[in-house]
């Protein structure tokens, strides 16, 4: 397996951090970005090249991209979520989800894809969510941002195919990371409602790593949720009714 230059967003916590560490262990050249300086220093000591930046800031996105070499793989992982009724969310929380989950990936692709097109080689891996296929209560805005990335990845795949640039998407269910603690004001209750379906970050990270050398259109985790999303397309009422026990009740 050829060692590659890999760019990872949201590399300072949870899944992104795990992906970065596994890539380094496999000998890849990792370029990691995030806002947490302490976590970036940890990755720096492991051998990563780090670029501190805030993906909600357009100027930071341009700066980060300008500091990157010609990369082989861009893993667009950074994301933010606030699990609450749409009418209870603040405008600041709504803007944060749209900025990080939707605008940032699109701006990154706009900045990074020209070099990939020129060399006729490259790979974008989007870390989406099952929420991007099946919306749930208290996650309507978050789901909307992830639906946007599902559509973006699918359209982008067709746009970049003639240039030999790959596009993959990973759709995991809830992952047991600090993301859940930040996303829900009642994280203990939310975790309890998801008991039995929470994915480990290690499992998801390993599946992402596999894509680097064996690109696929998409991966759904756990695999049972692939069936759920397909059922939702033809019988949404049934899925919404049966899935209520997994929704946050408060």
N, C-alpha and C positions, 0 to 999 in steps of 0.2 A: 504494500500500500504506500503510495507516494505521500510524503509529508506536504502539507498545504499551508498557505497563509490564510488564517481564519479570523474573521472579525466577529465579535460577539457583543451585543448590546445587553444592558441589564446584567452585567457579569459580576456584580458585587454582592449578589444575594440569591438565595434559593436555587432555582433551576439553572439560571445563567452561570452562577458560580460553579456549580457542579459540572456543567458542560465545559467550562473553561479549564477546570482542573483535569478532567478526563482527556481533553484535547492535548494538554501539555504532557500528560503521561504517555500519550501515543506519539509524541515527538513532533506534533504540529507547531507551527509558528503562530502564536495567539496574540491578537490585538484586542484588548478588553476595554470596554468603556462603561462608566457608571458614575454615580455621584459620591459614593462613600469612599473617602480617601484611605481609610484604614483597610478596607477590603481590597482596594486597588493595590496598596502596598503589599498585602499578602500575596496577591497574584504576581506582582513584580518579583518578589523573592522566589516564586516558583518558576520564573522564567518568562512570564508574559510581558509584552509591551503594553503599557497602560496609557489611556487618554481619558482624563477626567472631563466630564461634560454633562450637561443637562439637556436631554432630548426634547424638553418642552420649549427650548429656546432655539429658534431657527438659526441664529448666528452660530450657536454652539454646534449644531449639526453640520453646517458648512465647514467650520473649523476642524471638527473631528475627521470628516471625509478628506479634507485637504492634507491631513497629517498621516493618512493611511497610504501604504504602498499599493501596488496592483494586487488585490486580494483574490483568492480562489473561491472562498465561501463566506457569505455574510449570513450570520445567524441572528435574525431579528427577534429577540426574545423579550426585551424590556416591555413591561406592561403595568398598568395600575387599575385597580378596581375598587369601587365603593358599593357594597351590597346594601341597598336601601330602596324603598319605594321611590319612583321617579319624582313624585311630587314633594318628597322630603329632602331630596338632594339639593345641596347648594350649587349655585352657578359655578363656583370655583371647582367643586368636585366634578361637575359635568365637563367643564373645560379641560381639566387634568386628564380625564379618560380619553377625550377626543384628541388632545394634543399628543399624548404618549402612545396610545393604542392605534390611532389612525393617521394623523398627520406625519408623525416622525417616521414610520415605516415608508410612507410614500415619498417623503423628502429624501430619505436615505437611498431608496431605489433610484430616484431621479439623479442623485449625485454619483452613485456607485456603478450603475449599469453601463454608462457610456464606455468605460474602460474595458468592461467585460465584453461588450459588443465588439469593440475594436480588436481585441485579441481572440474573439470567438471562443471564449471559455469562461465559465463562472457558474455560480450556484447560489441562489437565495433560498434560505430555509426560514420559514415563518413559524413562530410558535403561536398558534392560535388557541382555540379553546372549543370544547363541545358546546359552550354557550354561543359560539358562532354558528351553530347548526340548530340548537334547540334552546329557545329562550325560557327563562324561569322567572318566577315572582321575585321581587327585590333584586333583580339583576337586569332589568329592561334596558337601561342605558349601557351598562357593561356589555350585554349581549349585542346591542346595536353596533358597538365599536368592533366587536369580534365578527359579526356578520359582515361588516365592511371589509375586514381583512380577508375573510373567506372569498368574497367577490373579487377583491383586488388580486389575490394570489391566482385565482382561476383565470382572470383576464390577462394578467401579466405573463402567465405561463404561455399563452398563445402568442403574445407579442414578442417574447424573447426566444421562442423555439427556433425561428429561422436563423438566429444568431448563435445557436449552440449554447445558450445559457439556460441552465436548469432552474426550475422553481418547484420547491417542495413545501408542504404545509403539515404541521403536526397538530393534531386536535386532541389534547388530553382532557380528561375529566379533572376534578379538583385534585390538586397536588398538595401534599403535606409540607408546606413551606411557610415562611413568615408572611407571604402574600395574604394568606387567609386572616392572619392577625390584624393586618392593616386594613383589610377590605370590609370586615364586619365589626360593628360596635359590640356585638355579643359573640365573639369568636368561639368561646367554649361551647355555646349552644349550637353554633353553626357547624363546628367540627363534629359534635355529637350527632347532628342530623345526617352527616355524611359518613358516619362510622361504617366501615366495611367497603367503602368505594374509594377512599382516599388513596391516591397513588404516591409512591415514594419518589423523591426527586432523582434518586439513582436510576430507577427503572426508566423514567422518561428520558433522562440524559443519555443513557446507553442506546436508546432507540434513535435519538437525534444523531449520535455519533455514527451509527450504522449508515445513515443517509449520506454522510460525507463521501463515502466511497461507493455506495450503491444507491443513487438517487431514485426516489419513488415519488409519485404524484402526491400522495398523502398517507399519513399514519393516524389511526384512531386508537386512543388508549383510554380505558381498557377496551379490548376488541368488541366486547358486548355492546358498547355505546355506538359502534358503527351500525349495529342492527337498530338501535333506538332511533338514531338520526334518520335512517331510511324509513322506518315506520312513521316517524313524525311527518315526513314529506307526504305520506298518503293518508294518515289518520291522526292528525294533530290533536284532536279532542281526547282521544284515548290516551295518548302519551301524557298530555297535560293532567288528565285525571289521575292516572296511575303514578305520576311523578310528584304529586303534591307532598308526599311524605318526605321527599328529599329537599323540599323548599324550606327556607327559613320561616318559622311561624310567627316570630315576634314582629 
